[in-house]
C-alpha cells in the first residue's frame, strides 16, 4: 500500500523532498502557496549568482543544464527548479498555501488558505526561510532614524545609487551586495565578527575544492554548527575588492544619532540606508499549533525528523543534517535521508 505524504512548499526543498519520497514508496502531494514552483529564487536580488558551480547544484538524478563549470544566475536556478517540478506532474498544486497543521489521529490535518483540507500520516515542511528575514537587535542602530532594509528587499544597485550605505553582515550575501553597491554608492561593510573565507585564494569553477566540499557535505555534522555563518566562498575577487577598500570594512557601529552612525574609532558618518544582510529564520507559521520553536526560531528535530511529532519532518533547515543543508546541493541529500527514515516507519 502506498502511503500519502504531503510536502508543504514547492521550492528547492519541496521539490527535492517530493522526488525522494516518491523514490521511497510514498505518494507525495506538494502544496505550494504561490503560482510558481521556483521557491524564493525569483525574489532574490537581480545579480545573484550561486557561489558554487552548476555541477555542484543538481538535484539527485537531474543534472543542471548547460556548462557544468559556470556559476548559475538567479534566473537559471529558477528555470531549473520549474523544469524539475514539471516532472512531478499533478503531484504539485500551486495556489494552496497551508495555513495550519494539526494532529488528526495518527496523522495530520492540513488546512489551506482557500479552506481546503488534506489528511496524511506524513508531512514534510519545506517552506524555506525567505519569508522570515532575520532582523537582529543591533544596539548601535537603536537610535538610527534613516532607512533600514533587509537584503530580502534589495534588488539592484540602482535602488541605492549615490547614497551612503552600510551593509551589515559577514556572509556571502553581505559581501556580494556590498561589493556590487560599491560601484555606485559610498559603502561600508559592518561586521560583528571578522570575515572568514573558505579558501586562501579565489576558487575557480574547475577546482578540487568542490569535490572536497562535496565530501564534507556528506557528513551528518550540521547540528554541531548551530546557526553560524557559512564562510565566504570567493569566486569573483571579493577578497581583493575588500582589501582595496571597495567597500570599506569596519566593526559594528556603537551608537546612532538620527542618521549619523558612530564607530568604535570615534568616526561619525551620515548614512542614508542600512542594509541588513543578516540571514533568515525558518518560515513555519503553519506549524504553530503542533510545535514550539527554540530561541533561534528553529523546531526541535534530529537530522530533519521531528523530535516530538512522529511523521513530521523538515527539509531545508540550516545545518539540519550537514553543513550545506539549506543549499540547493544540500536539500537533495537531506531529502533522501529524511525519506529513507520515514519509509522505515511507514512501509
SERO-4910 file (N, C-alpha, C, O; in steps of 0.05 Angstrom, whole numbers):
BEGIN
 pado doro    nc1    nc2    nc3   cac1   cac2   cac3    cc1    cc2    cc3    oc1    oc2    oc3
  Unk    A     17    -24      0      0      0      0     18     25      0     37     26     16
  Unk    A     12     44    -17     27     69    -19     17     89      1     -7     94      2
  Unk    A     35    100     17     27    120     37     29    148     26     49    155     13
  Unk    A      9    164     31      9    192     22     27    208     40     26    205     65
  Unk    A     43    225     29     59    244     44     54    272     32     56    276      8
  Unk    A     49    291     49     44    318     40     69    335     44     80    336     66
  Unk    A     78    348     23    101    366     25     90    395     24     74    401      6
  Unk    A     98    411     42     90    439     43    112    456     31    133    459     42
  Unk    A    106    468      7    126    485     -6    137    471    -31    144    448    -30
  Unk    A    138    486    -53    148    475    -79    172    490    -88    176    493   -112
  Unk    A    189    498    -69    215    509    -77    236    487    -79    228    463    -82
  Unk    A    261    493    -77    282    473    -80    279    450    -59    283    427    -66
  Unk    A    272    457    -34    269    436    -14    245    419    -19    247    394    -16
  Unk    A    222    431    -26    198    415    -30    200    397    -54    191    374    -54
  Unk    A    212    407    -76    215    390   -100    234    367    -94    228    344   -102
  Unk    A    256    372    -80    275    351    -73    261    330    -55    265    306    -59
  Unk    A    245    340    -36    232    322    -18    212    304    -33    210    281    -27
  Unk    A    197    316    -51    177    301    -66    190    278    -82    180    255    -82
  Unk    A    212    284    -96    225    263   -111    236    241    -92    233    217    -98
  Unk    A    248    248    -70    258    229    -51    236    212    -39    240    188    -36
  Unk    A    214    224    -32    191    209    -21    181    189    -42    175    166    -36
  Unk    A    178    198    -66    168    181    -88    187    157    -92    178    134    -96
  Unk    A    213    162    -91    232    141    -95    232    121    -72    242     98    -75
  Unk    A    221    129    -49    220    111    -26    192    100    -20    186     92      2
  Unk    A    175    100    -41    150     86    -39    126    103    -30    105     92    -26
  Unk    A    130    129    -26    108    146    -18     94    157    -43    104    157    -65
  Unk    A     70    167    -38     55    182    -59     54    211    -50     36    219    -35
  Unk    A     73    227    -59     75    255    -49     55    273    -62     48    271    -86
  Unk    A     45    292    -46     28    314    -56     41    339    -46     45    343    -22
  Unk    A     48    357    -64     62    382    -57     43    405    -58     30    410    -79
  Unk    A     40    420    -36     22    443    -35     39    468    -34     55    472    -16
  Unk    A     35    485    -54     51    510    -56     33    534    -55     12    535    -68
  Unk    A     40    553    -38     24    577    -34     22    595    -59      1    605    -65
  Unk    A     44    598    -73     44    616    -96     36    602   -122     26    579   -122
  Unk    A     40    617   -144     33    606   -170     57    595   -185     55    585   -207
  Unk    A     81    596   -172    106    588   -185    118    565   -170    110    560   -147
  Unk    A    135    550   -183    149    528   -169    179    532   -168    195    513   -170
  Unk    A    187    557   -166    215    564   -164    223    574   -136    245    584   -132
  Unk    A    205    571   -117    211    579    -90    217    609    -88    204    626   -101
  Unk    A    237    615    -72    244    643    -67    263    654    -88    268    678    -88
  Unk    A    273    638   -106    294    647   -125    286    671   -142    302    689   -145
  Unk    A    262    673   -152    255    697   -168    255    723   -152    254    744   -164
  Unk    A    255    721   -126    252    744   -108    279    755    -98    280    775    -84
  Unk    A    301    741   -103    327    750    -94    337    773   -112    325    779   -132
  Unk    A    358    786   -103    369    808   -119    378    800   -146    386    777   -151
  Unk    A    376    819   -165    378    813   -194    405    800   -201    406    782   -218
  Unk    A    427    808   -189    453    799   -197    462    774   -183    484    764   -188
  Unk    A    445    762   -167    453    739   -151    462    716   -170    448    708   -188
  Unk    A    485    706   -163    495    681   -175    501    661   -153    508    669   -130
  Unk    A    499    636   -159    507    616   -140    536    619   -133    552    627   -150
  Unk    A    543    612   -109    571    613   -101    585    587   -107    609    584   -100
  Unk    A    571    569   -119    582    542   -126    575    536   -155    554    546   -164
  Unk    A    591    521   -169    586    516   -198    562    499   -203    552    485   -185
  Unk    A    552    499   -227    527    486   -234    528    456   -228    509    445   -218
  Unk    A    551    443   -233    552    414   -229    549    407   -199    543    384   -193
  Unk    A    553    426   -182    552    422   -153    523    424   -143    517    418   -120
  Unk    A    505    434   -160    478    442   -151    455    427   -164    433    437   -164
  Unk    A    461    404   -175    439    388   -187    425    371   -165    438    360   -148
  Unk    A    399    370   -167    384    351   -150    391    323   -160    397    319   -183
  Unk    A    389    303   -142    396    276   -150    382    266   -175    357    266   -176
  Unk    A    398    257   -194    387    247   -219    377    267   -239    365    260   -259
  Unk    A    381    293   -233    371    314   -250    393    335   -255    394    355   -241
  Unk    A    410    330   -275    433    347   -280    425    376   -285    404    381   -298
  Unk    A    441    395   -276    436    423   -282    444    428   -311    467    421   -318
  Unk    A    427    439   -327    433    442   -356    455    463   -361    461    480   -344
  Unk    A    468    460   -385    488    480   -393    515    473   -383    520    450   -374
  Unk    A    533    492   -385    561    489   -377    562    481   -347    554    497   -330
  Unk    A    573    458   -340    573    450   -312    592    466   -295    591    465   -270
  Unk    A    610    481   -308    630    496   -293    624    526   -290    640    541   -280
  Unk    A    600    534   -298    593    562   -294    579    565   -267    571    546   -254
  Unk    A    577    590   -259    562    597   -234    535    607   -242    532    629   -252
  Unk    A    514    590   -239    487    597   -250    476    623   -237    482    629   -214
  Unk    A    460    637   -253    447    661   -244    421    654   -228    412    631   -229
  Unk    A    410    674   -215    385    670   -202    364    659   -220    350    640   -213
  Unk    A    361    671   -244    340    663   -262    345    635   -274    326    620   -279
  Unk    A    370    627   -277    376    600   -286    368    579   -265    358    558   -272
  Unk    A    372    585   -240    364    567   -219    333    564   -218    323    542   -216
  Unk    A    320    587   -221    291    587   -221    280    570   -244    262    554   -240
  Unk    A    292    573   -268    283    557   -291    288    527   -287    271    511   -294
  Unk    A    311    521   -275    317    493   -269    297    480   -250    288    458   -255
  Unk    A    290    495   -229    271    484   -210    243    481   -222    229    461   -216
  Unk    A    235    499   -240    209    496   -253    208    471   -270    188    457   -272
  Unk    A    231    465   -284    232    441   -300    230    416   -283    217    397   -290
  Unk    A    244    416   -260    243    393   -242    215    389   -232    205    367   -231
  Unk    A    202    411   -224    174    409   -213    155    399   -234    136    384   -228
  Unk    A    160    406   -260    142    396   -281    143    366   -283    123    353   -291
  Unk    A    166    354   -276    168    325   -277    151    311   -255    147    287   -257
  Unk    A    142    326   -236    125    315   -215     96    315   -223     79    303   -210
  Unk    A     90    328   -246     63    328   -256     42    339   -237     47    360   -224
  Unk    A     19    326   -235     -3    337   -219      1    331   -189    -17    337   -173
  Unk    A     25    321   -182     31    319   -153     36    346   -141     36    349   -116
  Unk    A     40    366   -157     45    394   -148     20    410   -152      9    411   -174
  Unk    A     10    423   -131    -13    440   -133     -6    468   -123     -1    472    -99
  Unk    A     -5    487   -141      1    514   -134    -25    528   -124    -47    518   -128
  Unk    A    -21    551   -112    -44    566   -101    -57    552    -77    -80    558    -71
  Unk    A    -42    535    -63    -52    521    -40    -34    527    -16    -20    510     -7
  Unk    A    -35    552     -7    -20    559     17    -30    546     42    -54    549     48
  Unk    A    -14    532     56    -22    518     80    -22    538    103     -2    550    109
  Unk    A    -45    540    117    -47    559    139    -45    546    166    -37    559    185
  Unk    A    -51    520    167    -49    506    193    -45    476    190    -55    464    170
  Unk    A    -31    465    209    -27    436    210    -34    428    239    -23    439    258
  Unk    A    -52    408    242    -59    398    269    -58    368    269    -60    355    248
  Unk    A    -55    357    292    -55    328    295    -83    318    289   -103    330    296
  Unk    A    -85    295    276   -111    283    269   -107    252    272    -99    239    253
  Unk    A   -113    241    295   -109    213    300    -79    207    299    -63    219    314
  Unk    A    -71    189    281    -43    182    279    -29    198    257     -6    193    251
  Unk    A    -43    217    245    -31    234    225    -36    263    229    -37    273    251
  Unk    A    -39    278    206    -42    307    208    -64    316    189    -68    305    167
  Unk    A    -77    337    197    -97    350    180    -87    378    173    -79    394    191
  Unk    A    -86    384    147    -76    410    138    -99    426    126   -116    415    111
  Unk    A   -100    451    132   -120    469    120   -105    490    104    -84    500    112
  Unk    A   -116    496     80   -104    515     62   -119    542     63   -141    544     74
  Unk    A   -108    562     51   -119    589     52   -147    590     39   -162    608     46
  Unk    A   -153    572     21   -179    572      9   -199    554     23   -221    549     13
  Unk    A   -191    543     47   -209    527     62   -208    498     57   -222    482     70
  Unk    A   -192    489     37   -190    461     31   -175    446     54   -159    458     68
  Unk    A   -181    420     57   -168    404     78   -155    379     66   -166    367     47
  Unk    A   -132    372     77   -118    348     68   -109    333     93   -102    345    113
  Unk    A   -110    306     92   -102    290    114    -81    270    105    -84    258     84
  Unk    A    -60    267    121    -39    248    114    -23    240    139    -22    256    158
  Unk    A    -12    216    140      4    208    163     32    220    163     45    221    184
  Unk    A     41    230    140     68    242    137     66    270    126     52    275    106
  Unk    A     79    289    139     81    316    130    110    325    130    124    322    150
  Unk    A    119    336    108    146    347    106    144    377    101    133    385     80
  Unk    A    153    392    120    153    421    117    178    431    102    200    426    112
  Unk    A    174    443     79    197    451     63    192    480     53    195    486     29
  Unk    A    185    497     72    178    525     65    201    544     65    197    568     60
  Unk    A    225    534     70    248    552     69    247    574     90    235    571    111
  Unk    A    261    596     84    263    618    104    261    646     93    261    665    108
  Unk    A    259    648     66    259    675     54    236    692     64    239    717     66
  Unk    A    214    680     72    191    695     82    195    704    110    177    718    121
  Unk    A    217    697    123    222    705    151    250    716    154    267    704    166
  Unk    A    255    740    143    282    753    145    289    757    175    272    766    191
  Unk    A    314    752    181    323    756    208    333    785    212    352    793    198
  Unk    A    320    799    230    328    827    236    337    828    265    321    835    283
  Unk    A    362    822    271    371    821    299    371    849    311    374    869    297
  Unk    A    369    849    337    373    875    352    402    883    351    419    868    360
  Unk    A    407    907    341    435    917    339    436    942    355    425    963    347
  Unk    A    448    941    379    448    965    397    458    990    383    447   1012    389
  Unk    A    477    988    366    488   1012    353    469   1025    334    474   1048    325
  Unk    A    447   1012    327    427   1023    309    402   1031    323    382   1039    310
  Unk    A    401   1029    349    376   1033    364    365   1060    360    340   1063    359
  Unk    A    381   1081    357    371   1108    353    375   1118    324    372   1142    319
  Unk    A    380   1100    306    383   1108    278    356   1113    266    337   1097    269
  Unk    A    353   1136    252    327   1144    241    326   1142    211    306   1149    198
  Unk    A    348   1134    198    348   1131    169    334   1106    160    321   1092    176
  Unk    A    336   1100    135    323   1076    124    338   1051    131    362   1049    128
  Unk    A    323   1031    141    335   1005    147    319    984    130    295    982    132
  Unk    A    333    969    114    320    949     97    335    922    100    359    922    106
  Unk    A    322    901     95    335    875     96    344    867     67    332    877     48
  Unk    A    363    850     65    372    841     39    350    828     23    351    828     -2
  Unk    A    329    818     37    306    807     22    292    827      5    279    820    -14
  Unk    A    295    853     12    282    875     -3    301    888    -23    293    907    -37
  Unk    A    326    879    -25    345    890    -43    343    876    -70    342    852    -72
  Unk    A    343    892    -92    341    880   -118    364    888   -136    377    871   -149
  Unk    A    370    914   -137    390    924   -156    405    948   -144    393    963   -128
  Unk    A    430    953   -151    445    976   -141    431   1003   -146    435   1022   -132
  Unk    A    415   1004   -168    402   1029   -175    384   1039   -152    379   1063   -150
  Unk    A    374   1021   -135    358   1029   -113    372   1048    -94    360   1066    -82
  Unk    A    399   1045    -92    414   1060    -72    437   1076    -84    455   1084    -70
  Unk    A    436   1080   -110    458   1095   -123    461   1123   -112    442   1137   -107
  Unk    A    486   1131   -108    493   1157    -98    490   1160    -68    494   1182    -57
  Unk    A    482   1140    -53    477   1142    -25    501   1133     -8    520   1120    -19
  Unk    A    501   1140     17    519   1128     36    505   1105     49    484   1108     62
  Unk    A    516   1081     45    502   1056     53    520   1040     72    544   1038     67
  Unk    A    508   1029     92    522   1010    109    508    983    106    484    980    110
  Unk    A    524    963     97    514    935     95    523    920    120    547    920    126
  Unk    A    505    908    134    511    894    159    511    864    154    492    853    144
  Unk    A    534    851    159    536    822    155    564    814    147    580    831    139
  Unk    A    570    788    149    596    779    142    595    753    126    616    740    123
  Unk    A    572    746    115    569    723     99    570    728     69    576    751     61
  Unk    A    564    708     53    566    710     24    549    733     13    558    748     -4
  Unk    A    524    734     21    506    754     10    514    782     18    513    800      2
  Unk    A    523    785     43    531    812     52    555    822     36    555    845     27
  Unk    A    574    804     31    598    812     16    591    817    -13    600    837    -24
  Unk    A    574    801    -25    567    805    -53    551    831    -57    557    846    -76
  Unk    A    532    836    -40    516    860    -42    534    885    -38    532    905    -52
  Unk    A    551    884    -17    568    907    -11    587    914    -34    591    937    -41
  Unk    A    600    893    -45    618    897    -67    603    908    -92    613    926   -105
  Unk    A    580    897    -97    564    907   -120    556    936   -116    558    952   -135
  Unk    A    547    943    -93    538    970    -87    561    990    -88    557   1014    -95
  Unk    A    585    981    -81    608   1000    -80    614   1013   -107    627   1033   -108
  Unk    A    603   1001   -129    608   1013   -155    591   1038   -160    597   1054   -177
  Unk    A    569   1041   -144    551   1063   -149    544   1079   -123    530   1099   -124
  Unk    A    555   1070   -100    549   1083    -75    573   1083    -57    593   1069    -62
  Unk    A    572   1099    -36    593   1100    -16    586   1080      5    567   1084     20
  Unk    A    600   1057      7    591   1034     22    611   1027     44    636   1027     40
  Unk    A    600   1020     67    614   1009     89    602    981     95    578    978     97
  Unk    A    619    961     97    610    935    105    616    931    135    640    930    143
  Unk    A    595    930    151    598    929    180    595    900    190    575    887    184
  Unk    A    615    890    204    615    861    212    618    858    242    634    872    254
  Unk    A    601    841    253    604    835    282    628    818    287    641    821    308
  Unk    A    635    800    268    658    783    270    675    786    245    663    793    224
  Unk    A    700    780    245    717    782    221    706    764    199    695    742    204
  Unk    A    709    773    174    701    756    151    719    732    149    743    735    150
  Unk    A    706    709    147    721    684    144    718    674    115    695    675    104
  Unk    A    739    665    103    738    655     75    742    625     75    755    614     92
  Unk    A    729    613     56    730    583     54    757    574     42    764    550     44
  Unk    A    772    592     30    798    585     19    816    609     20    807    632     25
  Unk    A    842    604     15    861    626     16    862    643     -9    873    665     -9
  Unk    A    851    632    -31    851    646    -57    824    643    -70    809    625    -63
  Unk    A    817    661    -89    792    657   -104    791    629   -116    811    618   -124
  Unk    A    767    617   -117    763    589   -124    753    587   -153    731    597   -158
  Unk    A    768    575   -171    758    572   -199    737    550   -199    735    533   -181
  Unk    A    720    550   -220    699    530   -223    710    502   -225    699    483   -215
  Unk    A    733    500   -239    746    474   -241    768    472   -219    791    479   -224
  Unk    A    760    463   -197    778    462   -174    772    438   -157    749    429   -155
  Unk    A    793    427   -146    790    403   -128    774    411   -103    763    394    -89
  Unk    A    772    437    -98    758    447    -74    729    436    -74    719    429    -53
  Unk    A    716    435    -98    688    428    -99    684    398    -91    664    392    -78
  Unk    A    702    381   -100    700    353    -92    705    349    -62    693    333    -49
  Unk    A    723    365    -51    728    364    -23    704    374     -7    696    363     13
  Unk    A    691    396    -17    668    406     -4    645    386     -6    630    383     14
  Unk    A    642    373    -29    621    353    -31    625    330    -12    605    320      0
  Unk    A    650    322     -8    656    301     12    648    310     40    637    295     55
  Unk    A    656    335     47    649    346     73    619    348     77    609    344     99
  Unk    A    605    353     55    576    357     57    561    330     60    536    330     63
  Unk    A    575    308     59    562    282     64    562    276     94    547    258    102
  Unk    A    577    290    109    580    283    137    556    295    153    549    318    149
  Unk    A    543    279    170    520    289    185    527    305    209    519    299    232
  Unk    A    543    327    205    553    343    227    540    370    228    549    387    244
  Unk    A    520    375    212    507    401    211    498    411    238    503    435    245
  Unk    A    485    395    255    475    404    281    497    415    299    491    430    318
  Unk    A    522    407    294    544    417    311    551    446    306    564    459    322
  Unk    A    541    457    283    548    484    275    528    505    284    533    529    281
  Unk    A    505    497    295    485    516    304    475    533    281    467    523    261
  Unk    A    476    560    285    466    578    265    489    597    256    485    620    249
  Unk    A    513    586    255    536    602    248    536    610    218    521    598    202
  Unk    A    552    630    211    553    640    184    572    622    167    594    616    176
  Unk    A    563    614    144    580    598    126    602    616    115    597    639    107
  Unk    A    627    607    116    649    623    106    644    633     77    631    620     61
  Unk    A    655    656     71    652    668     45    667    651     24    691    646     28
  Unk    A    653    644      3    666    629    -19    673    650    -41    655    660    -54
  Unk    A    698    656    -43    707    677    -61    710    666    -89    731    654    -96
  Unk    A    690    671   -106    691    662   -134    695    685   -154    698    681   -178
  Unk    A    694    710   -143    694    732   -162    711    756   -152    705    779   -158
  Unk    A    732    750   -137    750    770   -128    740    788   -106    749    811   -104
  Unk    A    722    778    -89    711    794    -68    733    802    -48    733    825    -38
  Unk    A    751    784    -42    772    790    -23    789    813    -32    796    831    -16
  Unk    A    796    813    -57    812    835    -68    797    862    -67    809    883    -61
  Unk    A    772    861    -72    756    886    -71    755    897    -43    758    921    -39
  Unk    A    752    880    -23    752    889      5    779    899     13    781    919     28
  Unk    A    800    886      5    827    895     11    832    923      0    847    939     11
  Unk    A    820    928    -24    824    954    -37    805    976    -25    806    998    -34
  Unk    A    789    968     -6    771    988      6    746    993     -9    733   1014     -6
  Unk    A    739    975    -27    714    978    -43    696    954    -39    696    936    -56
  Unk    A    681    953    -17    676    974      3    696    973     26    712    955     28
  Unk    A    694    993     43    709    994     68    696    975     88    672    973     90
  Unk    A    713    960    102    703    942    123    708    954    151    731    962    157
  Unk    A    688    954    167    691    964    195    677    946    214    662    928    207
  Unk    A    683    950    240    668    937    261    639    949    262    633    968    247
  Unk    A    622    938    279    595    948    281    594    976    293    612    982    309
  Unk    A    575    992    285    572   1018    298    566   1015    327    553    996    336
  Unk    A    574   1035    343    570   1034    372    545   1049    380    534   1044    402
  Unk    A    537   1069    364    514   1086    371    505   1101    347    518   1101    326
  Unk    A    481   1112    349    470   1128    327    456   1152    339    445   1152    361
  Unk    A    455   1174    323    440   1198    330    428   1208    304    441   1220    287
  Unk    A    402   1203    301    389   1210    276    399   1192    253    398   1168    255
  Unk    A    410   1205    233    422   1189    211    452   1187    212    465   1179    193
  Unk    A    463   1195    235    492   1193    239    499   1168    255    488   1164    277
  Unk    A    518   1152    245    527   1129    259    555   1135    271    572   1148    259
  Unk    A    559   1124    295    584   1128    310    599   1101    310    586   1080    314
  Unk    A    625   1102    307    641   1078    304    661   1075    327    666   1095    342
  Unk    A    671   1052    332    690   1047    354    714   1065    354    725   1071    376
  Unk    A    723   1075    331    746   1092    329    739   1122    330    755   1139    323
  Unk    A    714   1128    339    703   1155    342    696   1169    317    689   1193    317
  Unk    A    698   1155    294    688   1168    269    658   1170    270    645   1153    283
  Unk    A    647   1189    256    619   1193    254    611   1198    225    624   1214    211
  Unk    A    591   1184    215    584   1186    187    553   1188    184    538   1173    196
  Unk    A    545   1207    167    517   1206    158    512   1182    140    528   1177    122
  Unk    A    491   1168    145    485   1144    130    456   1145    120    438   1149    136
  Unk    A    452   1142     94    425   1143     83    409   1117     88    386   1118     95
  Unk    A    423   1095     84    409   1069     85    426   1048     98    450   1047     93
  Unk    A    414   1031    115    428   1008    126    414    983    114    390    981    115
  Unk    A    430    965    103    421    940     91    429    917    110    452    913    114
  Unk    A    409    903    120    415    881    138    417    855    122    397    844    114
  Unk    A    442    846    118    446    820    105    452    800    127    473    789    129
  Unk    A    432    797    144    435    782    169    420    755    168    415    743    189
  Unk    A    414    745    145    403    719    142    373    717    147    359    737    148
  Unk    A    365    692    151    336    686    153    332    665    175    351    652    184
  Unk    A    307    662    183    300    640    201    277    624    189    263    635    171
  Unk    A    273    600    196    253    583    184    225    596    184    217    608    204
  Unk    A    211    594    162    184    605    160    164    583    165    158    567    148
  Unk    A    155    581    190    139    558    199    113    566    213    105    553    232
  Unk    A    100    588    204     75    596    218     53    575    216     35    573    234
  Unk    A     53    558    196     33    538    192     35    515    213     16    499    216
  Unk    A     57    514    227     61    493    247     58    502    276     64    488    295
  Unk    A     48    527    279     47    538    306     29    522    325     33    523    349
  Unk    A     10    507    314     -8    491    332      4    465    341     -7    452    359
  Unk    A     26    456    328     36    430    336     64    430    347     72    411    361
  Unk    A     80    451    342    107    451    352    114    478    365    100    498    360
  Unk    A    135    478    381    146    503    391    174    506    380    187    486    374
  Unk    A    183    531    377    209    536    366    228    544    388    220    554    409
  Unk    A    254    540    383    274    548    403    279    578    400    266    592    384
  Unk    A    297    589    416    301    618    417    312    629    390    310    653    385
  Unk    A    323    611    373    332    620    347    312    616    325    317    620    302
  Unk    A    288    606    333    267    603    313    267    576    299    254    573    278
  Unk    A    281    556    310    283    530    297    267    509    312    264    511    336
  Unk    A    255    490    298    240    469    311    259    448    323    282    446    315
  Unk    A    248    432    341    264    410    353    263    387    333    242    377    326
  Unk    A    286    378    325    288    356    305    314    342    308    333    352    321
  Unk    A    316    319    296    341    304    295    346    298    265    333    280    254
  Unk    A    364    313    254    372    309    226    347    310    207    346    296    187
  Unk    A    328    328    214    305    332    196    280    318    205    258    325    195
  Unk    A    281    300    224    258    286    234    250    299    260    266    302    278
  Unk    A    225    307    263    215    320    287    221    303    311    217    278    311
  Unk    A    231    315    332    237    301    357    212    297    374    213    282    393
  Unk    A    190    310    367    166    309    384    142    298    370    123    290    383
  Unk    A    142    298    343    118    290    328    125    270    307    136    277    286
  Unk    A    118    244    311    123    224    290    109    231    264     86    240    264
  Unk    A    123    226    242    111    232    216    115    260    206    108    266    184
  Unk    A    126    278    224    131    305    216    161    308    211    178    300    227
  Unk    A    168    320    188    196    323    181    201    350    167    182    364    161
  Unk    A    226    356    164    234    382    152    256    377    131    272    359    134
  Unk    A    256    394    111    278    395     92    283    425     87    265    441     83
  Unk    A    309    432     86    318    459     80    325    476    104    332    499    101
  Unk    A    324    464    128    332    480    152    363    483    151    377    464    143
  Unk    A    372    505    160    401    510    161    414    490    180    406    487    203
  Unk    A    435    476    170    450    457    186    433    434    197    441    423    218
  Unk    A    411    427    184    394    406    196    407    379    196    402    363    213
  Unk    A    424    374    176    438    348    174    467    351    167    484    337    179
  Unk    A    473    369    149    501    374    141    507    404    141    490    420    148
  Unk    A    531    411    134    539    439    134    526    454    111    526    479    111
  Unk    A    514    440     91    502    453     68    472    447     66    461    448     44
  Unk    A    459    440     88    432    431     88    413    451     75    393    443     63
  Unk    A    418    477     77    399    497     67    405    505     38    392    524     28
  Unk    A    424    492     25    431    499     -2    419    480    -22    408    459    -15
  Unk    A    420    488    -47    409    471    -69    424    444    -69    412    423    -75
  Unk    A    450    444    -64    465    419    -62    455    402    -39    452    378    -41
  Unk    A    451    415    -16    445    400      8    417    388      9    413    367     21
  Unk    A    397    402     -2    369    392      1    365    365    -13    348    349     -4
  Unk    A    380    360    -34    377    334    -47    386    311    -29    372    291    -27
  Unk    A    409    314    -17    420    294      1    402    291     26    396    269     34
  Unk    A    394    314     37    378    313     62    351    300     57    340    285     73
  Unk    A    339    306     33    313    294     27    314    264     26    296    251     36
  Unk    A    335    253     15    338    224     14    341    213     42    330    191     48
  Unk    A    356    226     59    359    217     87    332    217    101    325    197    114
  Unk    A    317    239     98    291    241    112    271    220    100    257    207    116
  Unk    A    271    217     74    252    198     62    258    169     70    239    154     75
  Unk    A    283    162     71    290    135     79    281    129    108    271    108    114
  Unk    A    286    149    125    277    146    153    247    143    156    237    126    171
  Unk    A    233    159    141    203    158    142    193    131    130    174    120    140
  Unk    A    207    122    109    198     97     97    201     73    116    185     55    116
  Unk    A    222     74    132    226     52    151    202     50    171    196     29    181
  Unk    A    191     73    176    168     73    196    142     66    183    125     54    196
  Unk    A    137     75    158    110     73    147    107     52    126     84     47    118
  Unk    A    128     39    117    124     18     96    121     -9    110    118    -29     96
***
